[in-house]
Amino acid sequence: MFRDVTFAFRDRAAIVTGVASPSGIGRAVLDGLARAGAAVAGCDVDARALADVARAYPDGFFAEVDVRDPGQVEAFVAEAVRRFGDVHFLVNNAGIAPFGALADLPVETFAATFDVNVRGQFLFARAFARGVRRLPAGDRAVVNISSISAHKSGELKAHYAASKAAVGSLTKGMALEFSRLGIRVNAVEPGTIDTAIVAGQPGIQRLVDAARADPGLPVNRLGTGSDIVGATLFLLSDAASYITGAAILVDGGEMAGSLLDPAAAA
């Protein structure tokens, strides 16, 4: 269930990537921005699901975009700037998580993970910076959606974790260079979020099903896309005007440590 936010983004416009999945982080963030008054633009590779999003926001701008393609990315950002007159925010959310054991992982899968998760964020941030640097100075910000996996790896997802660690480093570099353009850049690092990204991956689905039954977290449930909205909107807002190059964990306390077994604690 969406939790209402108090941020006000009237007269501002935002781009969110990877917005098609109804249970995804991108859709939740897009909804949060729109509820806070922002004009919204979104993209995805799932054209059919994206059409549903576009129908929900007839005043927005939505298009099928492969985040790995520089031409598509540049054209999308340019059109968003043209339609809205300015774009103030970018949320780099699009990502993939094709889990698999490294010993058997196809090179193409490894490359695709970095192409979408890292190259895609670079291309969109670059296009955003290019698109707004000719406009009058304003409050502008980028939030890169990273992951708790930037800090720890795991079986079947070492390549995914490596890509998210790269996002962390890229975020810091963007924060330094884009500061000259008046753009703040930060990251949000979700923990285990119950989204459709696990669909069709039986080994991971089994682990998620077990986590649903017993999350074992200080906040004793799995996260949802709406749990990421507050941190993202905060980092975009004027309340975070002195924050750049930072990352906020939104993980239900997972990185804080592990809880004792309930029986042992009794």
C-alpha positions as CSV (number, residue, x, y, z in Angstrom):
1,M,0.0,0.0,0.0
2,F,1.4,3.4,-1.0
3,R,2.3,5.7,2.0
4,D,1.5,9.3,1.3
5,V,4.4,11.6,1.3
6,T,4.5,15.3,2.2
7,F,7.1,16.4,-0.3
8,A,5.9,19.1,-2.8
9,F,7.2,18.9,-6.3
10,R,4.7,21.1,-8.2
11,D,6.2,22.9,-11.2
12,R,8.9,20.2,-11.4
13,A,9.4,17.4,-13.8
14,A,11.0,14.0,-13.3
15,I,12.3,11.1,-15.4
16,V,12.1,7.6,-14.0
17,T,13.5,4.6,-15.8
18,G,12.2,1.0,-15.5
19,V,8.6,1.9,-14.6
20,A,6.5,-0.8,-16.3
21,S,6.3,-3.5,-13.5
22,P,3.2,-2.9,-11.3
23,S,5.1,-4.2,-8.2
24,G,8.4,-2.6,-9.1
25,I,10.4,0.2,-7.5
26,G,10.3,2.4,-10.6
27,R,6.5,2.3,-10.7
28,A,6.2,3.1,-7.0
29,V,8.6,6.0,-7.3
30,L,6.8,7.4,-10.4
31,D,3.5,7.2,-8.5
32,G,5.1,8.9,-5.5
33,L,6.5,11.8,-7.6
34,A,3.1,12.2,-9.4
35,R,1.2,12.3,-6.1
36,A,3.7,14.9,-4.9
37,G,2.8,17.1,-7.9
38,A,5.6,16.4,-10.3
39,A,5.2,16.0,-14.0
40,V,6.4,12.6,-14.9
41,A,8.2,10.8,-17.7
42,G,9.0,7.1,-17.7
43,C,10.5,4.5,-19.9
44,D,10.9,0.7,-20.0
45,V,11.5,-2.1,-22.5
46,D,8.1,-3.7,-21.8
47,A,6.0,-1.8,-24.2
48,R,2.7,-3.5,-23.3
49,A,3.0,-2.9,-19.6
50,L,4.3,0.6,-20.2
51,A,1.1,1.4,-22.1
52,D,-0.9,0.8,-18.9
53,V,1.3,3.3,-17.0
54,A,0.8,5.8,-19.8
55,R,-3.0,5.5,-19.5
56,A,-2.8,6.2,-15.8
57,Y,-0.9,9.4,-16.4
58,P,-2.2,10.9,-19.7
59,D,-0.3,14.2,-19.1
60,G,3.0,12.4,-18.7
61,F,5.5,11.2,-21.3
62,F,6.3,7.5,-21.8
63,A,8.3,5.6,-24.3
64,E,9.9,2.3,-24.9
65,V,13.6,2.8,-24.3
66,D,16.5,0.4,-24.1
67,V,18.8,2.0,-21.5
68,R,21.8,0.4,-23.2
69,D,21.3,2.4,-26.4
70,P,22.8,5.9,-26.3
71,G,20.6,7.2,-29.2
72,Q,17.4,6.1,-27.6
73,V,18.4,7.5,-24.2
74,E,19.4,10.9,-25.6
75,A,16.3,11.1,-27.7
76,F,14.0,10.3,-24.7
77,V,15.6,12.9,-22.4
78,A,15.6,15.5,-25.1
79,E,11.9,15.0,-25.8
80,A,11.1,15.1,-22.0
81,V,12.9,18.4,-21.8
82,R,11.1,19.7,-24.8
83,R,7.7,18.7,-23.5
84,F,8.1,19.9,-20.0
85,G,10.4,22.9,-20.6
86,D,12.8,21.6,-18.0
87,V,13.5,18.3,-16.2
88,H,14.6,18.6,-12.6
89,F,15.0,15.0,-11.4
90,L,16.3,11.7,-12.8
91,V,15.7,8.4,-11.0
92,N,17.9,5.7,-12.5
93,N,16.0,2.6,-11.6
94,A,16.1,0.2,-14.6
95,G,18.0,-2.9,-13.8
96,I,18.1,-6.7,-14.3
97,A,19.1,-9.5,-12.0
98,P,19.6,-12.7,-14.0
99,F,20.8,-15.0,-11.2
100,G,23.2,-17.8,-11.9
101,A,26.3,-19.6,-10.7
102,L,29.6,-18.0,-12.0
103,A,31.1,-21.2,-13.2
104,D,28.2,-21.7,-15.6
105,L,27.3,-18.1,-16.2
106,P,27.2,-17.2,-19.9
107,V,29.5,-14.3,-20.8
108,E,26.5,-12.6,-22.5
109,T,24.6,-12.6,-19.1
110,F,27.5,-11.1,-17.3
111,A,27.8,-8.4,-20.0
112,A,24.1,-7.7,-20.1
113,T,24.0,-7.2,-16.3
114,F,26.7,-4.5,-16.4
115,D,25.2,-3.0,-19.6
116,V,21.8,-2.4,-18.0
117,N,22.7,-1.8,-14.4
118,V,25.8,0.4,-14.9
119,R,26.1,1.5,-18.5
120,G,22.3,2.4,-18.5
121,Q,22.7,4.6,-15.5
122,F,25.7,6.3,-17.0
123,L,23.9,7.0,-20.3
124,F,20.8,8.4,-18.7
125,A,22.8,10.6,-16.2
126,R,25.0,11.8,-19.1
127,A,21.9,12.6,-21.2
128,F,20.3,14.4,-18.3
129,A,23.3,16.5,-17.6
130,R,23.7,17.4,-21.2
131,G,20.0,18.2,-21.5
132,V,19.8,20.6,-18.6
133,R,23.1,22.4,-18.6
134,R,21.9,24.8,-21.2
135,L,18.9,25.7,-19.1
136,P,18.7,28.3,-16.3
137,A,20.2,27.0,-13.0
138,G,17.7,25.2,-10.8
139,D,17.4,22.6,-8.1
140,R,18.3,19.3,-9.9
141,A,19.1,15.9,-8.6
142,V,19.7,12.3,-9.6
143,V,19.0,9.2,-7.6
144,N,20.6,6.0,-8.7
145,I,18.8,2.9,-7.4
146,S,21.5,0.6,-6.3
147,S,21.2,-2.4,-3.8
148,I,22.3,-3.7,-0.5
149,S,24.3,-6.1,-2.8
150,A,26.7,-3.2,-3.3
151,H,28.1,-4.1,0.1
152,K,27.8,-7.9,0.1
153,S,27.7,-10.6,-2.5
154,G,26.0,-14.0,-2.5
155,E,25.7,-17.2,-4.3
156,L,24.1,-16.9,-7.8
157,K,24.4,-13.1,-7.8
158,A,28.1,-12.3,-7.7
159,H,27.9,-10.5,-11.0
160,Y,24.8,-8.6,-10.0
161,A,26.5,-7.5,-6.7
162,A,29.5,-6.4,-8.7
163,S,27.3,-4.3,-10.9
164,K,25.7,-2.6,-7.9
165,A,29.1,-2.0,-6.3
166,A,30.0,-0.2,-9.6
167,V,26.8,1.9,-9.3
168,G,28.0,3.0,-5.8
169,S,31.4,4.2,-7.2
170,L,29.8,5.8,-10.2
171,T,27.4,7.7,-8.0
172,K,30.3,9.3,-6.1
173,G,32.0,10.3,-9.4
174,M,28.8,11.7,-10.8
175,A,28.3,13.7,-7.6
176,L,31.7,15.3,-8.0
177,E,31.5,16.1,-11.7
178,F,27.9,17.1,-11.9
179,S,28.3,19.5,-8.9
180,R,29.6,22.0,-11.5
181,L,26.3,21.8,-13.2
182,G,24.3,22.3,-10.0
183,I,23.1,18.6,-9.9
184,R,23.2,16.6,-6.8
185,V,23.7,12.8,-7.2
186,N,22.9,10.2,-4.5
187,A,21.9,6.5,-4.3
188,V,19.3,4.4,-2.6
189,E,20.2,0.9,-1.7
190,P,17.2,-1.4,-1.2
191,G,17.4,-4.6,0.6
192,T,15.2,-7.6,-0.4
193,I,12.2,-6.1,-2.2
194,D,9.3,-8.4,-3.1
195,T,9.0,-7.6,-6.8
196,A,8.5,-9.5,-10.1
197,I,12.3,-9.5,-10.7
198,V,12.4,-13.0,-9.2
199,A,9.8,-14.4,-11.5
200,G,10.9,-17.4,-13.6
201,Q,14.0,-18.0,-11.5
202,P,13.1,-21.1,-9.4
203,G,16.2,-21.2,-7.2
204,I,15.8,-17.5,-6.1
205,Q,12.0,-17.8,-5.9
206,R,12.4,-20.6,-3.4
207,L,14.6,-18.3,-1.2
208,V,12.1,-15.4,-1.5
209,D,9.2,-17.7,-0.6
210,A,11.2,-18.7,2.5
211,A,11.9,-15.1,3.3
212,R,8.2,-14.2,3.0
213,A,7.4,-16.9,5.6
214,D,10.2,-15.8,8.0
215,P,12.0,-12.5,6.9
216,G,14.3,-12.7,10.0
217,L,14.8,-8.9,9.8
218,P,14.5,-6.2,12.5
219,V,11.6,-4.9,10.4
220,N,10.0,-8.3,10.2
221,R,8.8,-8.3,6.6
222,L,10.1,-8.1,3.1
223,G,10.2,-4.7,1.5
224,T,7.9,-3.5,-1.3
225,G,8.4,-0.9,-4.0
226,S,6.6,1.7,-1.9
227,D,9.1,1.3,0.8
228,I,11.7,2.9,-1.5
229,V,9.6,6.0,-2.3
230,G,10.3,8.0,0.9
231,A,14.1,7.8,0.7
232,T,14.1,8.6,-3.0
233,L,11.8,11.6,-2.8
234,F,13.8,12.9,0.2
235,L,17.0,12.8,-1.7
236,L,15.4,14.6,-4.6
237,S,13.8,17.2,-2.4
238,D,15.1,20.6,-1.1
239,A,15.4,18.9,2.4
240,A,18.5,17.1,1.0
241,S,20.1,20.1,-0.5
242,Y,23.3,19.5,1.4
243,I,23.5,15.8,0.5
244,T,25.4,14.5,-2.5
245,G,27.6,11.5,-3.2
246,A,25.7,9.6,-0.4
247,A,23.7,6.4,-0.2
248,I,20.8,5.5,1.9
249,L,20.2,1.9,2.9
250,V,16.5,0.9,2.9
251,D,16.8,-2.7,3.9
252,G,14.7,-3.4,7.0
253,G,17.8,-3.5,9.1
254,E,19.5,-6.3,7.2
255,M,23.0,-4.7,7.1
256,A,22.8,-3.9,10.9
257,G,23.5,-7.6,11.6
258,S,21.7,-10.8,12.3
259,L,19.1,-11.6,14.9
260,L,19.3,-14.5,17.3
261,D,17.1,-17.5,16.6
262,P,13.8,-16.8,18.5
263,A,14.2,-20.0,20.5
264,A,17.8,-19.0,21.5
265,A,16.6,-15.6,22.6
266,A,13.8,-16.9,24.8
